[in-house]
Amino acid sequence: MKKISYALSAVVLVLSLVVPIVADTIRLKDGSVIRGQVIGFKDQQFTIMIGAGSKGRRSRTSIYVEDIESIEFDSATAAGSPANGDISTGNAEPVSQPPRSNPQPDSASSPRTTNPSASPTFFTIKVAVRADNTNNGWNNSGLVVRRGQRLRISSSGRISLGRGRYATPVGLSTIPDNDKLMRNEATGALIAVIGDDNDDFILIGTRKDFVAQRDGVLFLGVNEGDLNDNTGTYDVVIEAEAGAGPR
């Protein structure tokens, strides 16, 4: 697989002088840091738009997944649909949010990986998951996963559920809520769903390792019916397998 060329180091140096107002932070394994906007992912490469440039002109560069240590999305875009839309194609159309009404019965959890001999490469994405009703209560992680891709998601933090109640990502099992999406799981727990047309919700809590059962954008949210009086965020770290495909 190709490596980042020497020219990229020069690009990083030049572009570090011009930092966009809204910027994702891409940390490379060689210690370099790029601030820009991730607008696409294809053929194991992230496409990144960088800088405001003179007269509003911006430049773009592509970086292979294997050269990236981590990506931290700007909170202005991580809380909802990224400004770039679908990160896998660079499509400018916004990604719609999954519905939060009429939840179906909770489905079984996705199976854990069972191949101990494999040593895949993972890249990291950091997301702040809002607890309120912004974007229909779903936070777009900016990551499009593929069926068969291994994901490791961990979380921390504390949110307010209103009326003096506070929860961590594991949620509060003592609060009844007939309107929450996963009715058999704790209220306020961190949950996920793959795709905006899917109700196969996944309980994340403080840690979840699983294999994606379908293609789609990964959304994160809070397991509660009424989000209107919520405040705060969960800090989430997503480790996604690079180069994954259908199995």
C-alpha positions in Angstrom: 0.0 0.0 0.0 1.2 3.5 -0.7 2.7 5.7 2.0 2.4 9.5 2.4 4.9 11.2 0.2 7.5 13.6 1.3 5.4 16.3 -0.3 2.8 15.9 2.3 5.1 17.1 5.0 5.5 20.3 3.1 1.8 20.6 2.6 1.3 20.1 6.4 3.8 22.9 7.1 2.2 25.3 4.7 -1.4 24.5 5.7 -0.7 24.8 9.4 -0.4 28.6 8.7 -4.0 28.8 7.6 -6.4 27.1 10.0 -10.1 27.0 9.1 -12.7 28.2 11.6 -14.3 24.8 11.8 -11.6 22.2 11.7 -11.2 18.4 12.3 -7.9 17.4 13.8 -6.0 14.6 12.0 -3.0 13.2 13.8 -0.5 11.2 11.7 1.7 8.4 13.0 4.8 10.4 12.0 3.8 13.1 14.6 2.3 15.6 12.1 -1.0 17.2 12.8 -3.4 18.5 10.1 -6.4 20.7 10.8 -9.1 20.7 8.1 -12.4 19.2 7.2 -12.8 15.5 6.4 -15.0 15.4 3.3 -14.7 11.9 2.0 -13.4 8.3 2.5 -12.7 6.0 -0.5 -10.2 3.3 -1.4 -8.7 3.5 2.1 -8.0 7.2 1.8 -9.5 10.1 3.7 -10.0 13.3 1.6 -9.4 16.5 3.6 -10.2 20.1 2.7 -7.8 22.5 4.3 -7.5 26.2 4.9 -9.6 29.2 3.9 -6.9 30.3 1.4 -6.6 33.5 -0.4 -9.9 34.8 -1.9 -11.7 31.9 -0.3 -9.7 29.2 -2.1 -9.1 26.0 -0.3 -6.9 23.0 -1.0 -7.5 19.3 -0.5 -5.3 16.3 0.2 -5.7 12.6 0.6 -4.2 10.5 3.3 -4.2 6.7 3.7 -5.8 5.2 6.7 -2.7 3.3 7.7 -0.8 6.6 8.2 -3.4 8.1 10.5 -3.2 7.8 14.3 -6.5 9.4 15.1 -9.2 11.8 13.8 -11.0 14.2 16.2 -14.1 15.9 14.6 -14.9 19.5 15.4 -17.8 19.7 17.9 -19.7 22.0 15.5 -20.0 19.2 13.0 -19.8 16.1 15.3 -23.0 17.0 17.1 -25.1 16.6 13.9 -24.7 15.9 10.3 -21.2 16.9 9.1 -21.1 19.8 6.7 -19.6 17.6 4.1 -22.5 15.1 4.3 -21.7 11.4 3.7 -18.0 10.9 4.6 -17.7 7.8 2.4 -18.4 9.6 -0.9 -18.0 13.3 -0.3 -21.6 13.8 -1.3 -22.7 17.3 -0.3 -26.2 16.2 0.5 -26.8 16.1 4.3 -27.3 12.7 6.0 -30.8 12.4 7.5 -31.3 11.4 11.1 -32.8 8.1 12.2 -36.4 8.3 13.6 -36.8 8.2 17.4 -40.5 7.3 17.4 -42.4 4.0 17.4 -39.4 1.9 18.5 -39.4 -1.8 17.8 -38.6 -4.5 20.4 -34.9 -4.6 21.2 -33.0 -7.0 19.0 -30.1 -9.3 20.0 -26.7 -7.7 20.4 -24.2 -8.1 17.5 -21.7 -11.0 17.8 -18.2 -10.3 19.1 -15.3 -11.1 16.8 -14.0 -14.6 17.1 -10.8 -14.7 15.1 -8.0 -14.2 17.7 -5.3 -14.8 15.1 -6.2 -11.6 13.1 -4.3 -8.4 13.8 -6.3 -5.7 12.0 -5.4 -2.0 11.9 -7.8 0.4 13.6 -8.2 4.1 13.3 -9.7 6.4 15.9 -12.4 9.0 15.8 -13.5 11.1 18.8 -17.0 12.4 19.1 -18.9 14.5 21.6 -22.4 13.1 21.9 -25.0 15.6 22.9 -27.8 14.5 25.2 -30.5 16.9 24.1 -32.9 16.8 21.2 -30.7 18.5 18.6 -30.9 16.7 15.2 -33.7 14.5 16.5 -31.5 13.3 19.3 -28.9 11.6 17.1 -25.3 12.6 16.7 -23.7 11.7 13.4 -20.3 10.2 14.1 -19.1 11.1 10.7 -18.1 7.5 10.1 -19.7 5.2 7.4 -19.2 1.6 8.5 -19.3 -1.5 6.3 -21.0 -4.8 7.0 -18.4 -7.0 8.7 -16.3 -4.1 10.0 -15.1 -4.4 13.6 -15.8 -1.5 15.9 -14.7 -0.7 19.4 -16.5 2.1 21.1 -15.8 3.5 24.6 -17.4 6.4 26.4 -17.2 8.5 29.5 -18.8 11.7 31.0 -22.0 12.6 32.7 -25.2 14.2 31.4 -28.3 15.7 33.0 -31.6 14.0 32.2 -33.6 16.9 33.8 -35.3 17.2 37.1 -32.1 16.8 39.0 -31.3 13.4 37.5 -27.8 12.6 36.1 -26.5 9.6 34.2 -23.3 8.2 32.9 -23.1 6.2 29.7 -24.4 3.0 31.5 -27.6 4.9 32.2 -30.0 4.7 35.2 -32.0 1.5 35.5 -34.2 3.0 38.3 -35.9 5.5 35.9 -39.0 4.2 34.2 -39.5 5.4 30.6 -42.0 3.7 28.2 -40.9 6.0 25.3 -37.1 5.2 25.2 -35.8 3.4 22.2 -34.4 0.4 24.0 -37.1 -0.4 26.4 -35.3 -3.1 28.3 -32.1 -1.1 28.8 -31.2 1.7 31.3 -32.6 5.2 30.7 -29.9 7.7 29.6 -27.5 5.0 28.4 -25.4 5.6 25.3 -26.8 3.8 22.3 -26.0 3.6 18.6 -27.6 2.7 15.3 -26.2 2.1 11.8 -28.1 3.8 9.1 -30.9 6.4 9.1 -33.5 3.7 8.2 -32.8 1.2 10.9 -34.3 0.5 14.3 -31.8 -2.3 15.3 -30.4 -0.2 18.1 -27.1 -1.2 19.9 -26.4 -0.6 23.6 -23.0 0.9 23.9 -22.7 1.9 27.6 -19.1 2.6 28.6 -17.7 0.0 26.2 -18.9 -2.1 23.3 -16.9 -4.3 20.8 -18.9 -5.6 17.9 -19.1 -6.3 14.2 -21.3 -4.2 12.0 -24.2 -6.1 10.6 -24.9 -3.7 7.8 -23.6 -0.7 5.8 -24.4 2.8 6.9 -23.6 5.9 8.9 -23.0 5.3 12.6 -25.2 7.5 14.8 -24.9 7.8 18.5 -27.6 9.0 21.0 -29.1 8.7 24.5 -31.7 6.0 25.4 -34.5 8.3 26.7 -37.9 9.3 25.3 -37.9 12.9 26.3 -34.7 14.7 25.5 -36.0 18.3 25.6 -34.7 19.0 29.2 -31.4 17.2 28.8 -28.0 18.9 28.9 -24.4 17.8 28.6 -22.4 15.4 26.4 -20.8 12.0 26.5 -17.2 11.8 25.3 -16.9 8.9 22.8 -13.9 7.2 21.2 -14.6 5.0 18.2 -12.0 2.6 17.0 -12.9 1.3 13.5 -11.2 -1.5 11.6 -9.4 -0.2 8.5 -9.9 -2.1 5.2 -12.9 -4.0 6.4 -15.4 -5.5 3.9 -18.3 -8.0 3.9 -17.6 -11.3 5.6 
